[in-house]
Amino acid sequence: MAIKAWYICFIMIRKPEIDIVNDVLEECIVAYPVSPFVISLYQQYIKRGSLSKKQLEGLHSKASKIQDISPAKLATLEALIKKMPTRFKSEAPAPTPLYEKDETSGHMIEAILAKYPQHKRVLFFKAKYDNNEILTSQDVAELKKFEQLLKK
C-alpha cells in the first residue's frame, strides 16, 4: 500500500514533458496567423500527435524566418528531424519483356520449313512463334519429333 501511494505522488509531482514541436507550431501561428500551411500542420499535430520528417523540415524552414523564436528551440527541432529516418524510394526496375523467344525452337522451325515449306503443323508453330506466344512443352516435343524424322 505504501508503494502504491508513493507512486501516485511521484506521478502527480512529475512535470509534463516539454513539447518543442507544439511550442514552435504555436509561435509560428502567432507569427503567421493566416498561413494555411502552419494551420494545417498544427491541426494535424493535434489530431495525430506527430508530424512526418518532411513536415517538420517545412516547419523548421518557416520557423527559422521568425526573429523572436529561441535558437534553442530551432536546434532541438533540427535534432528531432535528424533523428528521424530518411525514407528513399528505390528506382523502378528496367522493363523486361514478358516473353523471350526460345531460339532453339526457332531454329527447329526454320530447319523443318526449309525442307518442307508447306508443313501445316510447323507453319502453325511458326505463326505462334512469330506472334510471341508461348510454345508449350507438347509443342516443343512435337517439333523435336519432326526434326528427328527430318534427320532420318
C-alpha positions in Angstrom: 0.0 0.0 0.0 2.8 2.4 0.8 4.5 1.7 -2.5 1.3 2.5 -4.4 0.8 5.8 -2.6 4.4 6.8 -3.3 4.0 6.0 -7.0 0.8 8.1 -7.2 2.6 11.1 -5.5 5.5 10.7 -7.9 3.2 10.8 -10.9 1.4 13.9 -9.7 4.7 15.8 -8.9 6.3 14.9 -12.2 6.1 17.8 -14.7 4.7 17.1 -18.1 7.3 16.7 -20.8 8.3 19.7 -22.8 6.8 19.6 -26.3 9.1 21.6 -28.6 7.2 20.9 -31.8 4.0 22.2 -30.2 5.9 25.3 -28.9 7.3 26.0 -32.4 3.9 25.5 -34.0 2.3 27.9 -31.6 5.0 30.5 -32.2 4.6 30.1 -36.0 0.8 30.5 -35.7 1.4 33.8 -33.8 3.9 35.0 -36.4 1.8 33.7 -39.4 -1.9 33.7 -38.4 -3.3 33.3 -41.8 -0.8 30.7 -43.2 -2.7 27.6 -44.3 0.4 25.5 -44.1 1.1 26.3 -40.5 -2.6 25.9 -39.5 -2.8 22.5 -41.2 0.4 21.4 -39.5 -1.0 22.4 -36.2 -4.3 20.7 -36.8 -2.6 17.5 -37.9 -0.2 17.6 -34.9 -3.2 18.0 -32.5 -5.0 15.1 -34.2 -2.2 12.6 -34.7 0.4 13.7 -32.1 3.3 13.7 -34.6 4.4 15.1 -37.9 6.5 13.5 -40.7 10.1 14.4 -41.4 9.2 16.4 -44.5 6.5 18.3 -42.5 9.0 19.0 -39.7 11.5 20.3 -42.2 8.9 22.7 -43.6 8.0 23.8 -40.1 11.7 24.4 -39.4 12.2 26.5 -42.5 9.1 28.5 -41.7 10.1 29.0 -38.0 13.7 30.0 -38.9 12.3 33.1 -40.6 10.8 34.3 -37.3 13.2 36.6 -35.5 11.8 36.2 -32.0 12.0 32.4 -31.8 14.5 30.9 -29.5 17.6 29.4 -31.3 17.5 26.5 -28.8 14.0 25.5 -29.9 15.2 25.6 -33.5 18.2 23.5 -32.7 16.0 21.0 -30.8 13.6 20.8 -33.7 16.6 20.3 -36.1 17.8 17.5 -33.8 14.4 15.8 -33.9 14.5 16.0 -37.7 17.9 14.5 -37.9 16.9 11.7 -35.6 14.0 10.6 -37.8 14.7 8.0 -40.5 15.0 9.2 -44.1 12.9 7.1 -46.5 14.1 6.6 -50.0 12.1 5.4 -52.9 14.0 2.9 -55.0 14.1 3.4 -58.7 11.8 1.3 -60.8 13.5 -1.7 -62.4 14.1 -1.6 -66.1 11.2 -3.1 -68.1 11.8 -6.6 -69.2 9.8 -8.4 -71.9 7.1 -10.8 -70.7 8.2 -13.5 -73.1 11.6 -14.2 -74.6 11.7 -16.3 -77.7 13.3 -19.7 -77.4 16.0 -19.6 -80.1 16.2 -23.4 -80.3 12.5 -23.7 -81.2 13.0 -21.0 -83.8 16.0 -22.9 -85.4 14.0 -26.2 -85.4 11.0 -24.5 -87.1 13.3 -22.9 -89.8 15.1 -26.2 -90.4 11.8 -28.1 -90.9 10.3 -25.4 -93.1 13.5 -25.3 -95.2 12.9 -28.9 -96.3 9.0 -28.9 -96.1 7.8 -25.3 -96.6 4.1 -26.4 -96.7 4.0 -28.4 -93.5 0.8 -27.2 -91.9 1.6 -28.1 -88.3 5.0 -26.5 -88.4 3.5 -23.4 -90.1 1.1 -23.2 -87.1 4.1 -23.3 -84.7 5.9 -20.6 -86.8 2.8 -18.4 -86.5 2.7 -18.9 -82.7 6.4 -18.3 -82.5 6.3 -15.1 -84.6 3.3 -13.7 -82.5 5.4 -14.2 -79.3 3.0 -16.9 -78.0 4.5 -19.4 -75.7 5.1 -22.8 -77.2 4.0 -25.5 -74.7 6.2 -28.4 -73.8 4.0 -30.6 -76.0 4.5 -28.2 -79.0 8.3 -28.3 -78.4 8.2 -32.1 -78.1 6.3 -32.3 -81.4 8.9 -30.0 -83.1 11.7 -32.3 -81.8 9.8 -35.3 -83.2 9.5 -33.6 -86.6 13.2 -32.7 -86.5 14.1 -36.3 -85.7 12.1 -37.5 -88.7 13.8 -34.9 -90.9 17.3 -36.2 -89.9 16.5 -39.8 -90.9 
